[in-house]
Amino acid sequence: DRLRYVEIKHGRIAQLAFLGNILPRAGIHLPGNIDYSGHSFDSFPNGIAAIKGPDAIPFNGIGQIICFIGFLEITFMKDVPGTGNEF
């Protein structure tokens, strides 16, 4: 059961990664600014260029994203019996 749970969880993460790659390439970006200095969400490149390259997201921003994902993994993304996560 543990392997099945992990497989479904990885499948959901892969679906979110796919959407996170396709939507910005289609021109769909979040409205507003990503920081207080006025950089908009669409001012950063798509794909791997958002992490590497001259116009990449700053290291502190990537660190915040990774910490937020870790927080979600620890607190909310749990297998709770009796809540519909059974296989």
N, C-alpha and C positions, 0 to 999 in steps of 0.2 A: 504494500500500500504506500509506503514511503516513496518508492521509486515512481509510482504513478502520480503522486502528489507533486513531486519535483518536476516531472515531465510536463504536467499541466501548467505549473507555475512558469516554467521556462517558455512554454508555448505562448502564454499570455504576454510575457516580457518581449518575446520576439515579435508578436503582433504590434505592441506599442512601439517598438523600435522601427518597425516597418512604416507605421503611420508617421512617426517622428522624422523619418527620412523623406517620405513621399510628399507630405503636406507642404513643407517649406519649398520644395522643388516646384510645386504647383503654384507657388505664389501666395500661399495662405500662411500668414504670420499673426502672432498675437498683437493686439493694438497697444499703443503706448510705448513707454521707454523701459529699457531693461535696467537702467541705473539712474542715479540722480544727476549725472553729468550730461544727460540728454541723448544717449545712444539708443536708437530704436531697435526693436527686435529684428527688423528686416535689414539693418545695417551690417549684420554679421553674415558671413557666407554659409552655404549649405554643405552638408555632408562632413567629410573629414577635414575640410578647410576651416570648419568652425573650431576645431581643436588645434590644428597645426597651420602655420602660415602667418603672413603679416597682419591680416585682419581678424585673427583668431580671438575667441573669448579669453579674457585674462585668466591666469592660473587661479586666482582667488575665486572667480566665478565658477570654474570647473570644480574646485574643491567644495564649494557650497552645494553644487548639484550632487556630488558623490556623497557628502555627509547627509543630505536630505534623503537620498535613496536608502542609505544605511539606516537612518531613523525609521523610515517606512518599513523596512524589512524587519527591524527589531520589534516595533510596536504594533503595527496593523496587519502585516502580511503573515498571519499565523494560520495553522490548520486547527480550527476549533470544531470539535465533534458536535453534531447536532445543529449545525448552522447551514447545511446544504453543501458542505465541502466533501461529503462522503462520495466514494466512487462506487 
